[in-house]
Amino acid sequence: MELEWWMKSPSPFTIAIWLILAAWLMPKLLQKIKYPRLKYLKAFADSVAIIGFITLIGDLLWCLTCLARFGTSFPFYPDVYQLILCAVRDFVGIIFCFMLIQPLLNVKFLTFNNTFFKAILYNQIFFIAWFTIAPNPGFIDWNFAIRNDYALNIVVSDFLTSHVLGRICLFFMLYNFVSDK
């Protein structure tokens, strides 16, 4: 089954969450960072780079956990191959976003502190728990469930787990990465 435009990644719900996070982050940036020109545009760009950094860390963890749990269940091509490519894409994106946010680390707006690393650990524990109880990939990926005609309750459960609980983990990582000092 071919997915509708609103089901493809990133979903409109995901984009809305990212915009809400950017709206939460921009005033903090504008208060702490003195942008010489185009301050709103630069604060928005910085917030997108920060959110991208956090999101890509989460997505990399998701890909690696999926490979560890279900990698042997998938055919190599296209599924495992695609997961490997996604993990590489995420890693490169993390490096790119890190280069963009480096100046914010220098002015102590962002911090790699213990609470940030704990937030990443909690996110990974969430993934491990979720993937451990999932009997197959249809229970961890709502798009996979739709393409393979899983029951609607499984699709909704997957969506809510990834887009509510998963986004709470994402916000927890972001919140602990931004320094309020």
C-alpha positions in Angstrom: 0.0 0.0 0.0 1.3 3.4 -0.9 1.3 5.9 1.9 -0.6 9.2 1.6 1.4 12.4 1.7 0.4 13.1 5.3 1.7 9.7 6.4 5.2 10.1 5.1 8.0 11.2 7.2 8.1 13.8 8.6 4.4 13.9 9.2 2.5 17.2 9.5 2.2 16.3 13.3 6.0 16.0 13.6 6.5 19.3 11.7 4.0 21.0 14.1 5.8 19.6 17.1 9.1 20.9 15.7 7.6 24.4 15.1 6.2 24.4 18.7 9.7 23.5 20.0 11.2 26.3 17.9 8.6 28.7 19.3 9.6 27.6 22.8 13.3 27.9 22.1 13.4 31.2 20.1 12.6 33.6 23.0 15.3 31.8 25.1 17.8 32.4 22.3 16.8 36.0 21.8 17.1 36.6 25.5 20.6 35.1 25.9 22.2 35.6 22.5 22.8 39.1 21.1 22.3 38.8 17.4 23.7 41.8 15.5 21.2 41.7 12.6 18.2 39.6 11.5 17.9 38.4 15.0 14.6 36.6 14.6 15.7 34.8 11.5 19.0 33.8 13.1 17.3 32.7 16.3 14.9 30.6 14.2 17.8 29.1 12.3 19.6 28.3 15.5 16.5 26.8 17.1 16.1 24.6 14.0 19.7 23.4 14.2 19.3 22.6 17.9 16.1 20.7 17.3 17.7 18.9 14.4 20.6 17.9 16.5 18.4 16.5 19.2 15.9 14.9 16.7 18.7 13.2 14.8 20.2 11.8 18.0 16.8 10.3 18.8 16.4 9.0 15.3 19.9 7.4 15.3 19.0 5.6 18.5 15.7 4.5 17.0 17.5 3.1 13.9 20.2 1.3 15.9 17.6 -0.2 18.3 15.5 -1.3 15.3 18.5 -2.9 13.7 19.4 -4.7 16.9 15.9 -5.9 17.6 14.5 -6.6 14.1 17.5 -6.5 11.8 17.6 -10.3 11.3 13.8 -10.3 10.6 14.1 -7.9 7.7 15.3 -8.7 4.2 18.6 -6.9 3.7 17.3 -5.0 0.7 15.4 -2.7 1.1 14.7 -2.8 4.8 18.1 -3.3 6.6 19.9 -1.4 3.8 17.5 1.5 4.3 18.0 1.4 8.1 21.7 1.5 7.7 21.4 4.4 5.3 19.2 6.2 7.7 21.7 5.7 10.5 24.5 7.1 8.4 22.3 10.0 7.3 21.5 10.7 11.0 25.1 10.6 12.0 26.1 13.0 9.2 23.2 15.3 10.2 24.3 15.2 13.8 27.8 16.4 12.8 26.4 19.1 10.5 24.0 20.4 13.2 26.8 20.2 15.8 28.9 22.5 13.6 25.9 24.9 13.4 25.3 25.0 17.1 29.0 25.1 18.1 28.9 28.9 18.8 26.0 28.3 21.2 28.1 25.9 23.1 30.8 28.4 23.3 28.5 31.0 24.9 27.2 28.4 27.3 23.6 28.5 25.9 23.8 24.7 25.3 25.5 22.3 27.6 26.6 18.7 27.5 25.9 18.1 31.1 25.0 15.0 33.1 21.3 15.7 32.9 21.5 15.9 29.1 23.3 12.5 28.9 20.7 11.0 31.4 18.0 12.3 29.1 19.6 10.5 26.1 19.9 7.3 28.3 16.3 7.6 29.3 15.3 7.9 25.7 17.3 4.8 24.9 15.7 2.9 27.8 12.3 3.9 26.4 13.3 2.5 22.9 14.7 -0.7 24.4 11.5 -1.3 26.4 9.2 -0.4 23.5 11.1 -2.6 21.0 11.4 -5.5 23.5 7.7 -5.8 24.0 7.0 -5.4 20.3 6.4 -8.8 18.7 7.3 -7.5 15.2 8.1 -4.2 13.4 4.4 -3.4 12.9 4.2 -2.6 16.6 7.0 0.1 16.5 6.5 1.8 13.2 3.1 3.1 12.3 4.0 3.5 8.6 5.1 -0.1 8.5 1.8 -1.1 10.1 -0.2 0.8 7.5 1.8 -0.5 4.5 1.3 -4.1 5.8 -2.4 -3.8 6.6 -2.2 -4.1 10.4 -5.3 -3.4 12.5 -6.2 0.2 13.1 -5.7 -0.1 16.8 -2.0 -1.1 16.3 -1.5 1.8 13.9 -3.0 4.3 16.4 -1.0 2.7 19.3 2.2 3.0 17.3 1.5 6.6 16.3 0.6 7.6 19.9 3.7 5.9 21.3 6.1 7.5 18.8 4.4 10.9 18.5 3.4 11.4 22.1 5.8 9.4 24.3 8.6 9.8 21.8 8.1 13.5 21.6 8.1 13.8 25.4 11.5 12.1 25.4 12.7 14.5 22.6 11.6 17.5 24.7 13.3 16.1 27.8 16.5 15.9 25.8 16.1 19.4 24.4 15.1 20.9 27.8 18.2 19.4 29.4 20.5 20.6 26.6 19.5 24.2 26.9 21.2 26.0 29.7 18.9 28.3 31.8 21.9 29.8 33.7 
